[in-house]
Amino acid sequence: MSRELINLIVQATGESLFMVTVAALVATVLGLPLGIFLATSRKGELFAAPPANGILGVIVNAARSTPFIILVVAIIPFTRLIAGTSIGSGAAIVPLTIAATPFIARLVEAAIREVDAGLIETASSFGASPLQIVFKVLIPEALPGLVLALTLAVVSLLGYSAMVGAVGGGGLGDLGIRYGYQRFMPEMMLAVVVVLIALVQTVQTAGDYLARRVNRRLRNR
Amino acid sequence: MNVHQSLTTVQTFAPLPSISLPSGASDAMIRFEGVSKVYPAYRDKPSVHALQAIDFAIPRGSITGVIGRSGAGKSSLVRLINGLEKPSSGRVVVDGREISALAGRELRLTQRSIGMIFQHFNLLSSRTAADNIALPLEIAGWSRADIAVRVEELLALVGIADKHDRYPSELSGGQKQRIGIARALATRPNVLLSDEATSALDPQTTRAILDLLANINRELGVTIVLITHEMSVVRQLAKEVAVIDGGHVVERGHVADIFTHPRHPVTQAFLSEAIGDSVPVSLTSRISPQPVAGGKAVLRVQVRGTEAGDTVVARLSRELSHDVALLSARIDEIGGQHVGSVILGIPGGEAAAGQALVYLSQHEIPVERLGYVA
């Protein structure tokens, strides 16, 4: 494989990592509170607000059921508003974030709901405020689940990022399609797939390790 | 502290003020005034009257047992005391403050003076023993330095100073409950609520934990409320008891009085459970309902209190001029009183049996005829 092609792969890997990292960070900042709210706002819960819970639930479901490639195209005006442009890696972060946020919110909700309700009641009985319960009980107790949830989200984002070539987002998936498929260069396709596999493996292994590290429920660490 | 000492302590305790205090009494730590709790109907479930017309007081510094079957309303009662739930009507007053009328920040401040321990310990798996104990102090806004000092004191108090950096998953049930107790006492509450705190522990550990609670009550003067379905817990630790059934307090008073003279069927059931005074199977199979020629009438005599029971066999033998046979006996000590039953075989036919029944009822000793044996 020529030096030029290798440079292309390195560049595309950089673009993918950039898009995925920024989108994952922003989506976590948005999705974490959203997920915590979804997990604590049903009837009788910590921040009980059933109507808000219902409405947010519908929005989250709608966002999650829209195919990503359609989402990318559909929100082009919004992307232009936020990023100033609708093409390139920077612009691609917008749809990636919008797709990942509800996904992370649902994963966070599931992880938070795993926390024993008895612990919430215990903290309440000590006079803890709802916010104290979130920060001192729910998040620390759900941490292993949260780490795994974010790992899963990052892996999914790597998959989504292959589709942003449609708006000139670049990245590994785009490279694979343009060179490997359209120019019929199987070695390029193979190289892209190998890099993606390596990335996913690295992310998953790191996530699993971290989740184990923060899990005190296991006796033999 | 071993069992013997704990029993001695029970006996030498000065009599506590009666639990049936008038509502205005100043030495009540917790007071229920006409409290009822109704859970409204929800979807296909009808409304539930968890508690009705609860009117009683828990004396300051006492250890009071609240005993009842599951679903009797115990959990609702305890959740009303620490303000996790509001009564549908009536007032709950804890240490002079009407907790049932508080909300928000005021309620949270009051809750810090009420500690609670739980059946399943409810420790945070993500925190070490020391950090679990620190949790209520962090919530109350203590400084880091003050927390460190207080946590050491508490670890020593509950006897697990060496478990400072252990996570709950590395500890036994008894050790976890000790952390639970230390955590509940962290903010120096004057009330400690125990919600089935020993139900998940083995008998030996239960005993150790109950001894610890007795020490805490004695040394710190903390009022302890024991919510339980186990008679043995009430028997070992409580001086006062309230029996709760179907959302009502059906009996209450000193443990010794209530269990030497149980009136309500639920109390009686708890008592026979505790002292195991059912008729042994080996005996039941031999008992026939018809008199047996040359056999004995079988009487079960209830032993309630010291004088009556201890001498019943000797006294009956003298009265009847026959040797009364002791077929089975089970006598236990509850609150310093002897409680149990003896099953006697009365020889000498119907006349002697009748005479024995008359004698016992004259002396107000409860008795029932079970049948006859050869």
Interface residues (C-beta under 8 A of the other chain):
Chain A: D116 G118 L119 E121 T122 A123 S124 S125 F126 G127 A128 S129 Q132 K136 V137 P140 E141 L143 V214 R216 R217 L218 R219
Chain B: N82 L84 L107 R108 L109 T110 Q111 R112 I114 M116 F118 H120 N122 L124 S125 S126 R127 L135 P136 E138 I139 A140 Y167 P168 S169 E170 T187
